[in-house]
Structure formats: C-alpha cells, structure tokens
Amino acid sequence: MSAAASIREAYEAKSPIAALRNSYNMEIDDAYAVQEENTKHWLKQGRLLSGRKIGVTSHAVQSQLGVDQPDFGMLFSDMAFADGQEISMSHLLQPRIEGEIAFYLGKDLDSPGITLAEVLSAIEYAVAAIEVVDSRIANWDIQITDTIADNASSGLYVLGSRPVKLDAFDHLNCGMVIENNGETVCKGQGSACLGNPLNACLWLAQMMIKYGRPLKAGDLILSGALGPLTQVESG
C-alpha cells in the first residue's frame, strides 16, 4: 500500500497507523507529494478546499512534536465548525487544540517573488480561531515528513465571529488564552508564530507558489499556533 493510501485508510477508518518513516523513505518534497496525491483524491470525491493551514510555527509546538520547521496543509470546507458549535469526538482520533489567528484573503497571491507588502495588501481581515489538530500517526509519533504527508496533522477548525482589520490590533503582542471549564490551560501571543503571524502568511504564500497551489482570493489561512498544543477530552 502506498503512503498516501495508508493515510486515507487511517482517516476513513478512524484508526491510527505507525509512523510513515518506518516504512517509506521520504524527504520533504516526497511527503508533500503524498499530501498532494490525497488532496487530488479528496477533491475528486467532492470535498472543497477552503484554504490552507500552517503547522508547527511556534517553538513550543516544535519542541512538543520534535519538529524543526513549519509545514503547510490543506483546509477543506467540511473541517469548519461555527463558534459555539459542539464537536463530536467521533470526528477525531487523538485531537489537540491550538489558539491561532486566521486571515481571509481578498486578493490572489500568485506572483513569483511575492513580498510581505503584497501579503498585507491581500488580507481582507483577521479573526480569532481554534484549530483542532489531529494525527493519523499513532501516539503522535511524528517527524516532519510524517506530519507533512498527513496533511500537516490537520483535523478541524473553529472561527470566531468578529472579523478585525489588520490595522485594528497588535499582531506581535495580541494575547491568546485557552480555558477549559474556567481554568486557563494555555497562553500565547502573536510573536510566538514565526515572530509574527504575517511572517507565517508570507512563508505560506511563497511555498504555495513553489508547490503549484497558489493562494487565491477567498482563501482562509490558519497562520499557526500562538502557544503550546493543548490536549482535549470528551466533555
């Protein structure tokens, strides 16, 4: 069975598999090729792309996962949940959550040599977000190629209901707090995400041009964690 088929089987059966690196010799480009194969498969099955996610952007998450660089994955419309909507654990295998800033694009970002100024101009607004990350790899035993092939360990996402213009908040010092039943379980801030969430957006725009799926107007960007991963349980 191919690496891509192994990931799909784990996704569909809701049953984790052993780390791909144990069975497949993959470099980073190979892992993105696996991700792209599954993206094409799911698009043919009728799933719709809603944007992209950037993974492992904070040093805290990199340390937690033993990963030393960011990655990207595809967001599909069926991953989206509304603010306050209940999420069934049956959708997931071994979820964790991250507090993030999401950005909506009002313009395409498809020019070679793209600059930060072009990224800023293309962003229509930002919104608070929670990403529910998940791994098809048993026990989160991942290295960079495992998580890339597994669509950057994507799961679901929840968007806040209050859009904010870029000039209305401090991207570096904006705070993030996650609470569980009134108890603070995670804190973070904008600068934890590659120094600035907008740096992460620029990195993504450049990578998407490199890999042939440039960002378009209407795309959502989940820009990456502002603090550590937080484990969640039913209830």
Backbone as CSV, one residue per row, in Angstrom:
resi,resn,N_x,N_y,N_z,CA_x,CA_y,CA_z,C_x,C_y,C_z
1,MET,0.843,-1.195,0.000,0.000,0.000,0.000,0.881,1.249,0.000
2,SER,0.503,2.245,-0.772,1.284,3.478,-0.838,1.118,4.284,0.448
3,ALA,2.023,5.233,0.662,1.924,6.098,1.837,0.621,6.890,1.813
4,ALA,0.241,7.395,0.644,-0.998,8.166,0.528,-2.214,7.308,0.869
5,ALA,-2.233,6.086,0.366,-3.354,5.188,0.650,-3.406,4.827,2.131
6,SER,-2.253,4.683,2.763,-2.209,4.382,4.197,-2.832,5.505,5.011
7,ILE,-2.516,6.746,4.634,-3.102,7.899,5.325,-4.611,7.927,5.127
8,ARG,-5.063,7.708,3.898,-6.509,7.731,3.629,-7.223,6.643,4.418
9,GLU,-6.633,5.471,4.476,-7.263,4.369,5.206,-7.395,4.712,6.688
10,ALA,-6.347,5.302,7.259,-6.398,5.700,8.666,-7.458,6.772,8.891
11,TYR,-7.553,7.707,7.954,-8.534,8.791,8.047,-9.954,8.234,7.982
12,GLU,-10.195,7.348,7.040,-11.547,6.834,6.830,-11.962,5.839,7.910
13,ALA,-11.005,5.023,8.379,-11.315,4.014,9.390,-11.252,4.574,10.804
14,LYS,-10.743,5.817,10.951,-10.526,6.419,12.265,-9.673,5.496,13.134
15,SER,-8.601,5.011,12.520,-7.688,4.102,13.213,-6.259,4.510,12.896
16,PRO,-5.471,4.921,13.903,-4.115,5.411,13.631,-3.184,4.316,13.137
17,ILE,-2.152,4.760,12.424,-1.171,3.846,11.849,0.216,4.180,12.379
18,ALA,1.151,3.278,12.148,2.537,3.514,12.555,3.134,4.651,11.733
19,ALA,4.158,5.281,12.278,4.818,6.387,11.589,5.229,5.971,10.184
20,LEU,4.946,6.822,9.219,5.251,6.509,7.821,6.741,6.324,7.590
21,ARG,7.558,7.064,8.344,9.005,6.991,8.122,9.560,5.595,8.393
22,ASN,8.788,4.768,9.123,9.242,3.405,9.400,9.122,2.499,8.182
23,SER,8.274,2.895,7.232,8.018,2.039,6.070,8.332,2.690,4.737
24,TYR,8.439,4.019,4.721,8.647,4.726,3.456,9.831,5.680,3.603
25,ASN,10.687,5.675,2.612,11.845,6.566,2.606,11.435,7.885,1.961
26,MET,11.168,8.898,2.786,10.632,10.153,2.264,11.482,11.334,2.687
27,GLU,11.766,12.200,1.731,12.279,13.527,2.020,11.083,14.487,2.048
28,ILE,11.333,15.752,2.336,10.231,16.708,2.477,9.409,16.821,1.197
29,ASP,10.059,16.915,0.048,9.304,17.013,-1.206,8.468,15.761,-1.457
30,ASP,8.987,14.595,-1.063,8.220,13.353,-1.204,6.966,13.401,-0.331
31,ALA,7.123,13.920,0.884,5.986,13.996,1.802,4.911,14.940,1.269
32,TYR,5.334,16.068,0.695,4.346,16.969,0.091,3.681,16.327,-1.128
33,ALA,4.404,15.477,-1.836,3.799,14.759,-2.964,2.717,13.800,-2.472
34,VAL,2.941,13.165,-1.322,1.921,12.303,-0.715,0.694,13.141,-0.356
35,GLN,0.937,14.279,0.284,-0.168,15.174,0.635,-0.949,15.604,-0.601
36,GLU,-0.234,15.957,-1.668,-0.891,16.405,-2.895,-1.704,15.276,-3.530
37,GLU,-1.198,14.055,-3.486,-1.954,12.918,-4.023,-3.290,12.775,-3.303
38,ASN,-3.268,12.915,-1.976,-4.516,12.799,-1.229,-5.418,14.009,-1.429
39,THR,-4.827,15.184,-1.597,-5.639,16.367,-1.904,-6.420,16.151,-3.196
40,LYS,-5.739,15.685,-4.227,-6.411,15.418,-5.501,-7.490,14.351,-5.338
41,HIS,-7.201,13.314,-4.557,-8.183,12.249,-4.319,-9.437,12.821,-3.662
42,TRP,-9.248,13.618,-2.602,-10.406,14.139,-1.877,-11.181,15.155,-2.703
43,LEU,-10.500,15.921,-3.520,-11.216,16.845,-4.405,-12.084,16.080,-5.402
44,LYS,-11.561,14.976,-5.912,-12.353,14.137,-6.821,-13.550,13.521,-6.109
45,GLN,-13.420,13.307,-4.795,-14.517,12.751,-4.012,-15.569,13.802,-3.655
46,GLY,-15.317,15.056,-4.030,-16.305,16.102,-3.811,-16.012,17.059,-2.672
47,ARG,-14.919,16.832,-1.946,-14.557,17.788,-0.900,-14.107,19.100,-1.548
48,LEU,-14.293,20.201,-0.844,-13.969,21.521,-1.377,-12.876,22.170,-0.540
49,LEU,-11.883,22.749,-1.205,-10.845,23.478,-0.488,-11.404,24.795,0.043
50,SER,-11.061,25.114,1.290,-11.442,26.403,1.863,-10.229,27.269,2.173
51,GLY,-9.040,26.691,2.124,-7.836,27.462,2.408,-6.663,26.567,2.735
52,ARG,-5.737,27.117,3.534,-4.527,26.392,3.929,-4.280,26.605,5.416
53,LYS,-3.520,25.700,5.988,-3.072,25.857,7.361,-1.558,25.811,7.398
54,ILE,-0.994,26.528,8.342,0.437,26.478,8.587,0.635,25.773,9.920
55,GLY,1.491,24.772,9.926,1.714,23.991,11.131,3.079,24.232,11.738
56,VAL,3.198,23.840,12.995,4.435,23.902,13.796,5.194,25.212,13.600
57,THR,4.512,26.311,13.853,5.124,27.636,13.704,5.751,28.148,14.994
58,SER,5.348,27.610,16.133,5.891,28.100,17.400,6.964,27.155,17.917
59,HIS,7.941,27.716,18.630,8.993,26.885,19.212,8.404,25.889,20.209
60,ALA,7.335,26.306,20.910,6.713,25.411,21.887,6.177,24.157,21.216
61,VAL,5.489,24.325,20.088,4.927,23.169,19.384,6.032,22.358,18.709
62,GLN,7.027,23.027,18.151,8.148,22.306,17.551,8.819,21.411,18.580
63,SER,8.987,21.924,19.799,9.600,21.126,20.862,8.699,19.969,21.268
64,GLN,7.395,20.228,21.357,6.457,19.175,21.739,6.468,18.023,20.742
65,LEU,6.611,18.346,19.454,6.479,17.340,18.403,7.816,16.875,17.842
66,GLY,8.910,17.451,18.284,10.207,17.050,17.761,10.404,17.449,16.313
67,VAL,9.832,18.591,15.919,9.892,19.080,14.544,10.656,20.398,14.539
68,ASP,11.417,20.663,13.462,12.300,21.829,13.483,11.982,22.881,12.424
69,GLN,10.815,22.791,11.785,10.451,23.776,10.770,8.942,23.745,10.564
70,PRO,8.371,24.829,10.031,6.931,24.820,9.768,6.578,23.942,8.574
71,ASP,5.297,23.687,8.424,4.804,22.983,7.243,3.435,23.551,6.891
72,PHE,2.858,23.062,5.816,1.517,23.517,5.444,0.637,22.325,5.120
73,GLY,-0.665,22.551,5.212,-1.642,21.546,4.838,-2.857,22.213,4.218
74,MET,-3.738,21.409,3.664,-4.949,21.897,3.013,-6.116,21.950,4.004
75,LEU,-6.914,22.994,3.896,-8.161,23.086,4.643,-9.316,22.789,3.700
76,PHE,-10.207,21.924,4.144,-11.407,21.604,3.383,-12.624,22.179,4.105
77,SER,-13.648,22.491,3.339,-14.821,23.153,3.916,-15.513,22.296,4.972
78,ASP,-15.397,20.964,4.862,-16.048,20.107,5.853,-15.291,20.038,7.175
79,MET,-14.160,20.723,7.272,-13.422,20.809,8.532,-13.933,21.952,9.413
80,ALA,-14.739,22.851,8.862,-15.121,24.084,9.552,-16.284,23.859,10.512
81,PHE,-16.155,24.401,11.710,-17.232,24.408,12.695,-17.466,25.843,13.148
82,ALA,-18.705,26.157,13.459,-19.058,27.514,13.874,-18.704,27.743,15.334
83,ASP,-18.490,28.991,15.679,-18.230,29.387,17.059,-19.375,28.906,17.950
84,GLY,-19.051,28.118,18.969,-20.058,27.599,19.884,-20.670,26.276,19.480
85,GLN,-20.365,25.796,18.284,-20.924,24.526,17.817,-20.232,23.357,18.508
86,GLU,-21.005,22.369,18.900,-20.442,21.185,19.550,-19.733,20.312,18.526
87,ILE,-18.574,19.786,18.904,-17.794,18.907,18.036,-17.782,17.511,18.641
88,SER,-18.226,16.544,17.881,-18.225,15.163,18.348,-16.826,14.573,18.249
89,MET,-16.403,13.874,19.288,-15.095,13.221,19.264,-15.052,12.113,18.219
90,SER,-16.202,11.698,17.717,-16.220,10.648,16.695,-15.603,11.123,15.390
91,HIS,-15.457,12.454,15.234,-14.821,13.003,14.037,-13.300,12.831,14.085
92,LEU,-12.761,12.490,15.268,-11.334,12.657,15.507,-10.693,11.404,16.077
93,LEU,-9.366,11.362,16.021,-8.596,10.241,16.553,-7.924,10.591,17.877
94,GLN,-7.032,11.554,17.851,-6.264,11.941,19.037,-6.049,13.463,19.001
95,PRO,-7.136,14.195,19.220,-7.107,15.641,18.986,-6.339,16.431,20.039
96,ARG,-5.799,17.540,19.577,-5.236,18.580,20.424,-5.680,19.913,19.828
97,ILE,-5.627,20.959,20.623,-6.095,22.245,20.107,-5.010,23.314,20.202
98,GLU,-5.132,24.293,19.300,-4.219,25.426,19.249,-5.029,26.705,19.082
99,GLY,-4.624,27.764,19.761,-5.188,29.082,19.524,-4.406,29.785,18.427
100,GLU,-5.107,30.351,17.461,-4.446,30.920,16.286,-5.154,32.196,15.829
101,ILE,-4.535,32.867,14.862,-5.173,33.950,14.126,-5.398,33.464,12.701
102,ALA,-6.620,33.593,12.233,-6.939,33.230,10.851,-7.056,34.503,10.018
103,PHE,-6.676,34.401,8.757,-6.727,35.537,7.845,-7.519,35.152,6.599
104,TYR,-8.372,36.076,6.147,-9.099,35.891,4.894,-8.457,36.745,3.815
105,LEU,-8.288,36.155,2.647,-7.678,36.870,1.535,-8.738,37.508,0.646
106,GLY,-8.476,38.752,0.266,-9.338,39.438,-0.682,-8.747,39.518,-2.069
107,LYS,-7.478,39.089,-2.198,-6.786,39.114,-3.486,-5.974,37.835,-3.650
108,ASP,-5.678,37.495,-4.902,-4.798,36.365,-5.186,-3.373,36.687,-4.744
109,LEU,-2.643,35.646,-4.350,-1.219,35.768,-4.027,-0.468,34.757,-4.889
110,ASP,-0.284,35.092,-6.147,0.272,34.124,-7.088,1.452,34.661,-7.889
111,SER,2.041,35.775,-7.430,3.159,36.363,-8.170,4.486,35.827,-7.646
112,PRO,5.370,35.357,-8.523,6.708,34.939,-8.080,7.422,36.094,-7.375
113,GLY,8.212,35.770,-6.363,8.923,36.802,-5.626,8.017,37.648,-4.756
114,ILE,6.951,37.051,-4.277,5.948,37.782,-3.506,6.567,38.393,-2.253
115,THR,6.084,39.565,-1.865,6.634,40.306,-0.736,5.627,40.390,0.408
116,LEU,6.137,40.772,1.578,5.254,40.946,2.726,4.234,42.046,2.461
117,ALA,4.646,43.097,1.776,3.710,44.182,1.456,2.543,43.671,0.617
118,GLU,2.816,42.771,-0.310,1.746,42.202,-1.134,0.815,41.340,-0.293
119,VAL,1.382,40.605,0.659,0.556,39.794,1.553,-0.364,40.685,2.381
120,LEU,0.196,41.753,2.947,-0.612,42.676,3.748,-1.752,43.269,2.924
121,SER,-1.458,43.622,1.698,-2.469,44.212,0.821,-3.568,43.221,0.473
122,ALA,-3.219,41.942,0.433,-4.184,40.916,0.022,-5.117,40.486,1.143
123,ILE,-4.716,40.699,2.396,-5.526,40.235,3.529,-6.709,41.171,3.751
124,GLU,-7.890,40.599,3.743,-9.112,41.393,3.926,-9.392,41.651,5.394
125,TYR,-9.266,40.601,6.215,-9.455,40.756,7.655,-8.915,39.529,8.376
126,ALA,-8.840,39.655,9.703,-8.394,38.562,10.564,-9.525,38.177,11.507
127,VAL,-9.427,36.980,12.056,-10.422,36.515,13.019,-9.749,35.507,13.951
128,ALA,-10.153,35.503,15.204,-9.631,34.509,16.141,-10.071,33.113,15.709
129,ALA,-9.219,32.129,15.982,-9.529,30.763,15.540,-8.973,29.748,16.525
130,ILE,-9.622,28.624,16.575,-9.092,27.443,17.256,-8.931,26.362,16.206
131,GLU,-7.737,25.818,16.122,-7.522,24.667,15.252,-7.512,23.408,16.104
132,VAL,-8.304,22.440,15.698,-8.276,21.120,16.321,-7.365,20.262,15.454
133,VAL,-6.126,20.120,15.884,-5.199,19.299,15.116,-5.403,17.838,15.487
134,ASP,-5.046,16.968,14.573,-5.242,15.538,14.779,-4.162,14.818,13.995
135,SER,-3.845,13.624,14.399,-2.807,12.869,13.694,-3.293,11.467,13.401
136,ARG,-3.069,11.049,12.169,-3.350,9.673,11.797,-2.198,8.754,12.206
137,ILE,-1.129,9.337,12.763,0.035,8.571,13.202,-0.123,8.253,14.684
138,ALA,-0.032,6.997,15.040,-0.292,6.557,16.410,0.604,7.287,17.408
139,ASN,-0.021,7.741,18.504,0.685,8.363,19.629,1.441,9.632,19.246
140,TRP,1.038,10.265,18.151,1.727,11.481,17.691,3.223,11.237,17.530
141,ASP,3.574,10.050,17.112,4.993,9.707,16.916,5.434,10.216,15.548
142,ILE,5.605,11.534,15.445,5.845,12.128,14.133,7.186,12.840,14.047
143,GLN,7.730,12.817,12.856,8.789,13.717,12.443,8.234,14.535,11.281
144,ILE,9.031,15.428,10.743,8.489,16.403,9.800,7.830,15.749,8.588
145,THR,8.420,14.675,8.051,7.818,14.055,6.865,6.504,13.353,7.194
146,ASP,6.387,12.824,8.414,5.132,12.182,8.811,3.990,13.188,8.836
147,THR,4.232,14.328,9.464,3.140,15.301,9.592,2.817,15.967,8.260
148,ILE,3.823,16.225,7.423,3.539,16.800,6.101,2.664,15.854,5.288
149,ALA,3.055,14.590,5.215,2.287,13.616,4.438,0.858,13.496,4.958
150,ASP,0.695,13.668,6.267,-0.610,13.570,6.922,-1.330,14.922,6.924
151,ASN,-1.182,15.653,5.823,-1.854,16.950,5.659,-1.591,17.879,6.836
152,ALA,-0.323,17.893,7.279,0.097,18.769,8.384,-0.716,18.512,9.653
153,SER,-1.064,17.244,9.873,-1.805,16.848,11.082,-3.078,17.674,11.262
154,SER,-3.772,17.892,10.177,-4.989,18.707,10.235,-6.162,17.896,10.766
155,GLY,-7.101,18.605,11.372,-8.314,17.973,11.869,-9.520,18.812,11.516
156,LEU,-9.839,19.762,12.391,-10.979,20.653,12.215,-10.559,22.063,12.606
157,TYR,-11.444,23.030,12.369,-11.152,24.378,12.851,-12.439,25.116,13.184
158,VAL,-12.308,26.038,14.114,-13.431,26.857,14.571,-13.024,28.315,14.438
159,LEU,-13.843,29.108,13.787,-13.551,30.523,13.592,-14.406,31.384,14.514
160,GLY,-13.791,32.438,15.042,-14.545,33.402,15.822,-15.522,34.167,14.946
161,SER,-16.383,34.910,15.578,-17.466,35.582,14.847,-17.229,37.079,14.661
162,ARG,-16.033,37.582,15.052,-15.792,39.025,14.956,-14.591,39.307,14.058
163,PRO,-14.804,39.645,12.800,-13.685,39.980,11.916,-13.036,41.297,12.328
164,VAL,-11.707,41.358,12.172,-10.938,42.529,12.587,-9.987,42.910,11.456
165,LYS,-9.912,44.191,11.142,-8.969,44.670,10.137,-7.544,44.607,10.695
166,LEU,-6.566,44.476,9.802,-5.179,44.322,10.234,-4.681,45.488,11.068
167,ASP,-5.146,46.688,10.766,-4.652,47.856,11.493,-5.372,48.085,12.820
168,ALA,-6.239,47.142,13.201,-7.025,47.311,14.423,-6.488,46.502,15.597
169,PHE,-5.388,45.769,15.410,-4.823,45.013,16.532,-3.316,44.875,16.362
170,ASP,-2.644,44.571,17.461,-1.194,44.429,17.507,-0.839,42.983,17.177
171,HIS,-0.326,42.743,15.995,-0.064,41.373,15.549,0.972,40.663,16.419
172,LEU,1.936,41.410,16.938,3.008,40.807,17.727,2.584,40.507,19.158
173,ASN,1.864,41.423,19.772,1.590,41.328,21.201,0.167,40.921,21.541
174,CYS,-0.654,40.658,20.548,-2.011,40.191,20.851,-1.931,38.890,21.637
175,GLY,-2.766,38.775,22.648,-2.701,37.616,23.525,-3.703,36.543,23.166
176,MET,-3.390,35.320,23.558,-4.271,34.172,23.349,-4.356,33.407,24.661
177,VAL,-5.574,33.114,25.098,-5.803,32.325,26.305,-6.824,31.246,25.979
178,ILE,-6.505,30.006,26.306,-7.457,28.902,26.167,-7.849,28.450,27.564
179,GLU,-9.156,28.359,27.792,-9.668,27.913,29.078,-10.459,26.625,28.911
180,ASN,-10.410,25.797,29.930,-11.198,24.563,29.976,-12.009,24.583,31.263
181,ASN,-13.329,24.727,31.119,-14.215,24.814,32.278,-13.763,25.895,33.254
182,GLY,-13.356,27.045,32.709,-12.976,28.181,33.529,-11.533,28.203,33.976
183,GLU,-10.792,27.149,33.701,-9.382,27.074,34.100,-8.489,27.354,32.896
184,THR,-7.535,28.255,33.062,-6.603,28.564,31.982,-5.659,27.386,31.759
185,VAL,-5.616,26.893,30.519,-4.773,25.738,30.204,-3.680,26.075,29.204
186,CYS,-3.759,27.244,28.579,-2.750,27.617,27.586,-2.779,29.122,27.374
187,LYS,-1.576,29.704,27.268,-1.449,31.117,26.924,-0.435,31.270,25.801
188,GLY,-0.581,32.332,25.028,0.379,32.600,23.968,0.199,34.004,23.440
189,GLN,1.002,34.359,22.453,0.871,35.672,21.825,1.370,35.614,20.396
190,GLY,1.077,36.678,19.648,1.352,36.701,18.217,2.796,36.447,17.855
191,SER,3.724,36.961,18.648,5.142,36.829,18.311,5.635,35.394,18.366
192,ALA,4.866,34.490,18.990,5.272,33.080,19.048,5.130,32.384,17.700
193,CYS,4.399,32.995,16.785,4.138,32.391,15.470,5.133,32.935,14.447
194,LEU,6.281,32.289,14.331,7.351,32.707,13.416,7.734,34.178,13.592
195,GLY,7.633,34.666,14.837,7.960,36.051,15.120,6.824,37.009,14.856
196,ASN,5.910,36.632,13.980,4.750,37.448,13.606,3.869,36.579,12.708
197,PRO,2.571,36.466,12.995,1.712,35.642,12.136,1.767,36.034,10.661
198,LEU,2.070,37.294,10.383,2.159,37.727,8.991,3.403,37.170,8.310
199,ASN,4.468,36.925,9.083,5.632,36.227,8.526,5.231,34.825,8.079
200,ALA,4.377,34.193,8.892,3.901,32.856,8.538,3.088,32.894,7.246
201,CYS,2.271,33.924,7.089,1.476,34.053,5.862,2.363,34.247,4.639
202,LEU,3.422,35.034,4.777,4.360,35.223,3.669,5.044,33.912,3.325
203,TRP,5.502,33.196,4.349,6.135,31.887,4.120,5.186,30.973,3.350
204,LEU,3.923,30.940,3.783,2.939,30.079,3.126,2.744,30.486,1.676
205,ALA,2.579,31.785,1.427,2.352,32.253,0.056,3.497,31.835,-0.853
206,GLN,4.719,31.940,-0.356,5.884,31.545,-1.147,5.896,30.039,-1.396
207,MET,5.564,29.268,-0.368,5.557,27.810,-0.511,4.455,27.346,-1.458
208,MET,3.305,27.997,-1.410,2.208,27.571,-2.271,2.508,27.857,-3.735
209,ILE,3.236,28.923,-4.016,3.682,29.169,-5.389,4.672,28.085,-5.802
210,LYS,5.596,27.755,-4.912,6.600,26.723,-5.203,5.943,25.383,-5.522
211,TYR,4.896,25.025,-4.765,4.283,23.707,-4.923,3.047,23.708,-5.826
212,GLY,2.789,24.815,-6.494,1.790,24.812,-7.552,0.349,24.968,-7.139
213,ARG,0.085,25.410,-5.906,-1.287,25.688,-5.471,-1.349,27.083,-4.847
214,PRO,-1.098,28.132,-5.649,-1.048,29.487,-5.090,-2.354,29.893,-4.423
215,LEU,-2.217,30.736,-3.425,-3.371,31.223,-2.676,-4.225,32.145,-3.539
216,LYS,-5.536,32.057,-3.347,-6.484,32.825,-4.148,-7.405,33.652,-3.250
217,ALA,-7.992,34.675,-3.833,-8.998,35.457,-3.115,-10.086,34.528,-2.585
218,GLY,-10.485,34.737,-1.342,-11.484,33.888,-0.711,-10.904,32.784,0.129
219,ASP,-9.593,32.546,0.008,-8.954,31.509,0.814,-8.816,31.956,2.265
220,LEU,-8.917,30.984,3.151,-8.660,31.169,4.573,-7.250,30.684,4.878
221,ILE,-6.535,31.415,5.718,-5.227,30.970,6.192,-5.288,30.813,7.703
222,LEU,-5.062,29.610,8.200,-4.807,29.407,9.622,-3.307,29.561,9.804
223,SER,-2.899,30.624,10.494,-1.499,31.045,10.435,-0.567,30.334,11.401
224,GLY,-1.093,29.517,12.299,-0.217,28.749,13.170,-0.412,29.075,14.639
225,ALA,0.059,28.174,15.476,-0.182,28.254,16.917,0.507,29.451,17.554
226,LEU,-0.177,30.068,18.511,0.391,31.157,19.301,0.933,30.656,20.634
227,GLY,0.813,29.366,20.876,1.288,28.770,22.119,1.315,27.266,21.988
228,PRO,1.514,26.562,23.103,1.633,25.100,23.053,0.333,24.403,22.643
229,LEU,0.482,23.181,22.170,-0.665,22.311,21.940,-1.323,21.968,23.267
230,THR,-2.640,21.865,23.251,-3.393,21.521,24.448,-4.228,20.282,24.173
231,GLN,-4.109,19.285,25.022,-4.888,18.063,24.843,-6.335,18.309,25.254
232,VAL,-7.237,17.631,24.586,-8.657,17.758,24.898,-9.272,16.370,25.035
233,GLU,-10.325,16.312,25.831,-11.070,15.075,26.022,-12.557,15.361,25.872
234,SER,-13.325,14.327,25.686,-14.764,14.479,25.553,-15.343,15.161,26.791
235,GLY,-16.203,16.163,26.557,-16.824,16.872,27.655,-16.067,18.104,28.086
